[in-house]
Amino acid sequence: MNTKRILIIIAIPVSVFVILSIIFVLFSSTSRDRTDLRNAQQIEKALITYIMETKDYGLTFGEKSDEFLTVKRIILKLHDVIEIEGVEYGPYLLNSENGKTILENWGIKDKNEYNGFKITIYSQSQEIDIEPHKNEDTIIIVDKSNFPVN
């Protein structure tokens, strides 16, 4: 067998492997990005529902705590049954039964693209916007009355 033929026989599978590897990397990155966007939308809906049901605009989650408001605290609290003045609310987010923790399931998946969630709370208009964020978890409150934020 001549060497050109051997090189062609080796080059074709290697080329196919390289092309498929590139496609796989691009697809998995896009999938993680979509998961982060979907998680942000789900957290946003859960938080809006919580506030509408409880009227807890200060996001105290029924506690008289000086604990700072963080993205992690919001995600964890939305998984709990929250009692406010004897009435139970929630849970608003559910954890799947895949053996992962709440923060593993609901945290950022695409660490190359994002490092956390950005939560913007407009307390005057009672609007909330949550999106994956290039920096670490961030909470921005417009009209900061009644919000203990770190």
N, C-alpha and C positions, 0 to 999 in steps of 0.2 A: 504494500500500500504506500502511496507516495505521501510525503509530508504535508502537502497542500490539502489533500483530502482529510487527513487526520486533524489538521487545524480547523477546517470547516466543520467537521463533526463535533469538535470540542467547542468551537465558537458559538454555534447556534444555541445549544442549551444554556450556555453561560449568558448569552445575550438575553434570552427569554427570562432567565432567573433575575438578572439585573433589572429588567423592565418591570417584572412583577413585584420585585422588592420596592421599587420606587412608588408604584401604584399603591401598594399596601401601606407604606409610610404616609403618603398623602391622604389616603382614605381614613386611616386611624386618627390622624391629627384633626381632620375635618369632623369626624365623629365625636371626638372629645370636645371640640369647640361647640358643636351643637348641643351636647349634653350640658355644658356649662350655661349656655343661653337658656335651655329648657329648665334647668334647676333654678336659675335666677327668676324666670317667669313664675315657676311654682311657688317659690318662697315669697315673691311679691303678692301673688294671689292669696296665699295663706295669711300673710301679715295684714293685708287689706281686710280680709274676712274677719280676722281676729279683732281688729280695731272697730269694724262696723258692728260686730256682735256685742263687744264688751264696752265700747266707748272709752277704752283705755288709750287715750291719745298721748299720754306721757310714757307709754310702754313700760309700765311698772310690773306688769304680769301679776298683779294682785299682791305684790310684796312691798313692804315698807323697808326697802333696802337702799343703801347708798352705793350698791354695786353699779359700776359703770355699764352703760349700754354698749354692747359689742355685737358684731355680726354673729359670732359663735353663740353668744347668749341668746340672741333672737332665734337662731336656728334650733337650739336645744329647747327653748321654752315652747316653740311652736309644735314640738313633739309631745309635750306634756299635757295632761289635763290640768287646766288652770282654774283655781277657785278665786272668785272675786265676790265679796260680800255674800258668801254662802251659795253662790251659783257656780256650777261647773261648766267650763267651756273647753272645746277642743277634744282631742288633739287636731291640729290643723295640717300637720305634715306627718306622713307615715314613713317608717323605716322598713325597707324591704327585708325579707328574711334570708339575706345572702351572707350572713356572718360578719358584715362590715358594721362599723360604728355609725352613728348618726352623722357625724362630721365627715367620715369617709364617703358616705353615700351622697351627702348634700354639699360637700366641699368642691373646690375647683379640681377638674380632671386634667385640663390642658395646662400643665405647669410651664410649658414653653411660651404660651400666649398670655396667660393670666396668673396673678398671684393672690387674688382674693375677689370679694364682692364689694361693690360700691352701692351703698344704700343712701338714697337722698330722700329725706322726709320734709315735706312742705306742710308745716303744722297749721298754718293759716287756712290753706285750702284743703287740708287733710288728704293730700296726695302722696304717693310713695312711688319711687322709681328704683329698681334694683337691676344691676347689670354686672357681668364679669368685668374685672378691673385689672389693668396692667400692674398696679401697685398692690400693696397688701390691703387686707380688709379695711374699709373706710366707711364711716357714717357721717353724713353731712345733714345738718338740721337747719332749715331755714326758719327763723323765728324760734330761738332756742329756749323759750320759757318752758319750764317743767321737764327738761330733759337732762339727766346726769350722764354726760357723754365724756369718754376719755379721749 
